[in-house]
Amino acid sequence: MAKSGESKPPPFTAALVDELDKRLIVVMRDGRKLLGTLRSFDQFANIVLEGVCERVYVGRQFGDVPLGLFIIRGENVMLIAQMDVEKEAEIRAADEVPMEEIMRLQREALANETEEERRAKIKLLGDDGFY
């Protein structure tokens, strides 16, 4: 128990200590999914990720777009989770496609999306601050 005058760190920072130097997936408020190695964080959940890739999904297929080093403001983070290395290898073998292919598939999916679907997605996600 903290003595009077001492401040306890927020509970999420204590949890992040255990995740240092581990591969994580970070889901951003705008829906992007970033994978990288956690190198640092602070009391506001601002984080530094090294070796970052953005994982782009189209249906069950996905591709990783390499981005490098990222500093992410905590207010933009919706979820942080540790990657299961064994499951990741299984998933990669089954559903990963090259970066160029996933970008082409994503463009096609966006082009085929109707205006009504776009408006519904923006309304659904925008009301919660995610779009």
N, C-alpha and C positions, 0 to 999 in steps of 0.2 A: 504494500500500500504506500502511495506517495505521501511524503510529509508535507505539511502546509508550506506553501511557497515553491514547492517543486512541481514541475509540470510533467505529466505523463505523455509520452509520444502517442499520437493517434494510433488506434489498433491496426489500421492498414499498413502503416510503416513498419511495424514489427513483423507483419506477415511478409512484406517485401524483402526483408533482410534475408530470409531463407531462399529467396528466388535469385539473389545476385549470382551472376555468371551462368545462369541457366537460360535455355532457349524458351522464349515465351511467345504467345500469340496475344496481340493487343487489338481489341475491337474498338474502333473509334466511334464517336458520336455520329459521324457522317456515314457510317457503315463500312468504311475500309477496314481490312484485316491486315495487320502488320505483324511479321514474324521477325524476331531478332533476339540477341543476347542482352539481357539486362546488365548494364554496367554501373548505373548509379540512379539514385532517386532522392527526393527530399520530403519534408513533412507535408507538402501540398500534393503529393503523388505526381509531381513532375518527374519524368523518367528519361534516362538516356539509354537508347538501344543501339547496339553495334551489329553490323552485318544485316541490315534490315532489307526485307523483301515485302512487297505488297502481294498478297495472295488474291488472285482474281478468279471467281467462280462463274461458270456458265453451266447451268444444270449440275451434273455430278462431276464434270471435268473442271480442272483448275490449272493455273499456271502462276509462277512466281516472277514478279518484276523486280529486279535488284534495284535498291535505292541507296544503300550505304549507311551512314551514321545519322540517327534521328534524335532530336531532343523534343519531347512531347509534353505539352502542358497538361497537367492533371485534369483540368476541367474538360478536356477533349476525350478522355479515356472513359469508355463505357464498361469494359471488361478486360481483365488481365488473367491469363491462364497459362500454366506450364504445359509445354508440349510433351506428349508421350512419344519418345524417340522410336520405340518399336512399332507403334501404331502408325506413326508418320511414315516410316519406311514401307509399310504395307499399303497405305493409301497412295503414296507416290507411285508405287509399282503399278497400281490398278488404274488410277484416274488422272495422273499428271500428263499435261501436254506441253510442248515447247511454248515459250513466251510469245512468239510471233503468232502462233496458232490461237492461243487463248485471247489475244488482243483482237484478232480477226473475228472470232466467235462472239466476243463481247460487242463489237461494232454491229455485227449482224443482228444480235439479240436486241440491241437498243434501236436499230432501224426498224425492226419488225414490231416493236412495242407500239400499241395504239395510243393515241392522245388520251383516251379515256383511262387506260391503264396508268399512264404517267400522272394524270391528275389524281387518281385514286391513291397512288403510291405517295405522292407529295402530301396529300391531305392526311393520310394515315401516319406517315413518319413525321411530317412537319408539326403536327399537333403535339408531339412528344419531344420536339426539338432535335430530331435526328436527321432532318433533311435540309 
